[in-house]
Structure formats: C-alpha cells, structure tokens
C-alpha cells in the first residue's frame, strides 16, 4: 500500500473515532474504508512521544496562566493514541504531570533538569525506539508570531525528512497560512543535540499569541493537531 493511500485510510477511521469537524474531514478524505492494513515491519516500529516539561517545570506560560506542560501532555496523549490505534507502537515518556529526573533512581541532586532530559533519551534507548517526537509550545516577546514549527536533529538524516513531513502536513491540513520552515537544532536543544535516532521537536504554537493559545486550549483543535502529527509520522514510515 502506498503512503498516500495509507494516509487517507487512516484519516477515514480516525475521523470516526475522534469526531473531528465535518468540514475538515470532508476536505481531508476522498475514499471510504473499514480496514487499514499495517505491514509486519511497521508493527515493529517504536515511536517515542515525549511530552515536554512536567511537574515543577511548567515550561512557558500564556498571559492567562496556561502552562505549556499541560498542553504538551494532552497533545502527546492524542498523538500516541492515534499511532497505537493504527497498529504501530507508540510510548509516552510521561503520562502524568511530573519531571523524570528520578526515573531511574540516579543521584540527581541539584541537577533535576539535566537528569530529566537525560532520562527521556535513556527511555528511548531502553525501548529500542526508531523515532523520537517531542511535543512543546513556543513563546515570544512579540505576540504577533504564531504557528507550528518543527526542529530536527543533525545526528540522523531522516530527522529532517520527518520534520518536513510534519511541517507540510500541518500547512496542508491544519494551518494553511503557516509559512514556517523546519530548522536544524543546535546544541541549545539538549534532546535533539544528543539523540541518535530520527528525532524532532514540534513547537505546536505560541502561547504568546492569543489565537494560538485559544486553539491549543480547545480539545477539538488538539485532536486535529494530534491527527496531523500522527499522519505525518505514518507517511514518513511508509515512504
């Protein structure tokens, strides 16, 4: 099955599950199907979905007090649920509101943030992950900036391809006015600087922008966002 057909089959089933608005689904779907076939090789693919921040690390904060960590977790859960529904293996670095510095019982004293990040990568290695997708929100001093943008690791050639897939699917199916380009991460992004597998960090929107914040606080929008990210992952795997 080619990747385009696979993508549309996936959206047909997932639209029924998640009740995404009729207007969006009508635009996305042009075929009907009751069955999705996932190859044996694809079933063995493990995707780590990383909800950024957590616990005492709230991440960035909107003007009305919305914490990045909470939206990260909600979006990550939706992405992982969709991937698993499609027959792949998605695992979350965290499913609760907590940092991960004590995940392995290390002596993290005074270095909570460093160990939190190290343990996310260690978790991916222990799960023999094939892909790492970290979910975050953005913030900027000027409120006019908005839209999803994807950063990719320099350490694996497929990282850029995965990032471009997510960026393209977002523009095509969710944010038609999004003109952002994918960016290669530098050493400031700890996870992507040290990841050894295809790895991306998805900045899903700006909590400094009123429109983005309103969308990201809406559960239906988060479902659409989860569908777009998951579908881009499917497309990348099947390509």
Number of C-alpha atoms within 10 A of each C-alpha: 11 9 15 13 12 17 21 19 20 25 25 21 17 17 20 10 11 14 12 18 12 10 8 13 18 12 9 16 15 11 10 11 11 8 10 17 11 14 12 10 8 14 13 13 17 20 25 27 26 26 27 27 26 22 13 11 17 17 18 20 17 16 12 10 9 16 19 26 25 20 23 25 25 19 27 30 22 22 28 24 19 24 25 17 15 20 17 22 18 22 23 22 22 19 14 12 16 16 24 23 21 15 13 12 8 10 11 14 9 8 10 17 15 13 22 22 18 16 21 27 23 17 19 24 15 9 13 14 20 17 24 27 26 24 26 26 27 23 19 13 8 9 13 11 17 22 20 25 24 26 25 28 29 22 17 15 13 18 26 22 16 26 29 22 21 26 25 21 21 25 17 14 16 17 15 11 10 16 12 14 14 21 17 17 19 13 11 8 14 15 21 28 17 15 22 19 20 24 30 31 25 24 18 24 21 27 29 23 21 17 16 19 20 11 15 25 15 11 14 15 17 21 21 24 25 22 29 24 28 25 26 22 23 22 20 17 14 16 9
